[in-house]
Amino acid sequence: MGRKESSTTTTTTAAAAAAATRSMRLPPQHQALEVKIPSFFRCPISLDVMRSPVSLCTGVTYDRASIQRWLDSGNTTCPATMLPLPSTDLVPNLTLRSLISHWSSSSPATSGDASVTSSPAGLVRQVASPDADPSAALRQLAAYLSDDDVDEFEKNALVGAGGAAEAVASVLRRKGEREVGVEGCEAAVRVLAAVVAMDGVEDANKRRVAAGLAADAAASAASLARVMRGASGLEARVDAARLVEFLLANAADEAREAVAESAELVAELVRLVGPADEKGSLDARAVGAGLSCLATISRSRRAARAEMVRAGTVRAAARALRATAADPAASARALRVLESAVGCAEGRAALCEDAEQAVPAVVGRMMKAGRDGAEAAEAVLWAVCHKYRDRRAADAAAASEGGLTRLLLLLQSGCSPAARQMALELLKIYKVNAKSCLAGYDSKTTHIMPF
């Protein structure tokens, strides 16, 4: 008899503890009315109200985060039925999600609650309001978009139909008395960068970000430059540069020109390519984003090249070229930046002033940055060594280890006719500057005669 009472007491205590645990796990807006929550709103695994209900092939619905953890742990059965799963596809239960949303918004416990005004749609409305500081709402919105437990369908809908992209982009375009501080702009950049990088957001919705920034490209560029200058950390600076890159890739010519005309932005992009810490080390993400933007700007507005050189573009690209030996893509970007720079007198002068360091770096990456990178490197050398015949550059190229070999390999690689002609003209450097034709001939491809 005692054992029975003990068993009953234990069972009751366990049930009470389980109920208390469930109550603690419920979102704050649901805890007060736990007994009124429909049972089919709860996830069978976590027993919480489902945020993103999805169904397995067995017909049982779970919260996405809970069932995903179950499957990621190596389980191959349905947790509720323990039946084997021929498929692990998760199908969103849109009907149940709509019912939960309607119940949550109409529940007495949530009406008038602060959490309702902090819903994603409510946050977008706060951001769009011209009379309020959007910083807090933007930080919450960034956290929402970065939450892996939130369904991608919901994020995509918020960006598109919810108008989040346009509302957040408008923050960066504010001027005068309505202008937002660096903290608010940084939060806006974080939101937009998350949208652009998110796989679950459709390309059409991502382009809304570019359209929102391009509505006043000059103001957007100024705000992005402010973030890159005064952001709290390198991550925000990189995000701002990636937004610049996205805008340049998806905006019309007029908007691209407005971005290219921002001397402040160009200066910050150059600074981004520089050392990220006191030890002088470079951050690969920062270098890649900065060089990509600078290469695009130099192509879109030739008149900006001299301004870019004065901002230190040549020095930054050459330094990055020496530091990105293991990254062919970054090397190719740096070479494209230098190719654009030597198209103006200021760029050629800047490169030749540092010829002893810059020219060997260009030669060394000639065949290690892909086809485009190789031809860009050749164009740089041809411009300063052959066309404008700078003695410092020619001597540095002739003295660079493996330079002749790389030119010969480029000739063998099936390069374009223009690249082939430049390579043949560059080969003369070695004839003129070396004691003999074969002095620097370190290639084993002796069947190729350079002259």
Buried (B, 14 or more C-beta within 10 A) or exposed (E): EEEEEEEEEEEEEEEEEEEEEBBEEBEEBBBBEEEEBEEEBBBBBBBBBBBBBBBBBBEBBBBBBBBBEBBEEEBEBBBBEEEEBEEEEBEBBEEBBEBBEEBBEEBEBBEEBEEBEBBBBBBBBBBBEEEEEBBBBBBBBBBBBEEEEBBBEBBBBBBBEBBBBBBBBBBBBBEEEEBBEBBBBBBBBBBBBBBBEBEBBEEEBBBBBBBBBBBBBBBBBBBBBBBBBBBEEBBBBBBBBBBBBBBBEBBEEEBBBBBBBBBBBBBBBBBBBBBBEEEEEBBBBBBBBBBBBBBBBBBBBEEBBBBBBBBBBBBBBBBBBBBBEEBBBBBBBBBBBBBBBBBBEBBBBBBBBBBEBBBBBBBBBBBBBBBEBBBBBBBBBBBBBBEBEBEBBBBBBBBBEBBBBBBBBBBEBEBEEEBBEBBEEBBBBBBEBBEEBEEBBEBEEEEEEBE
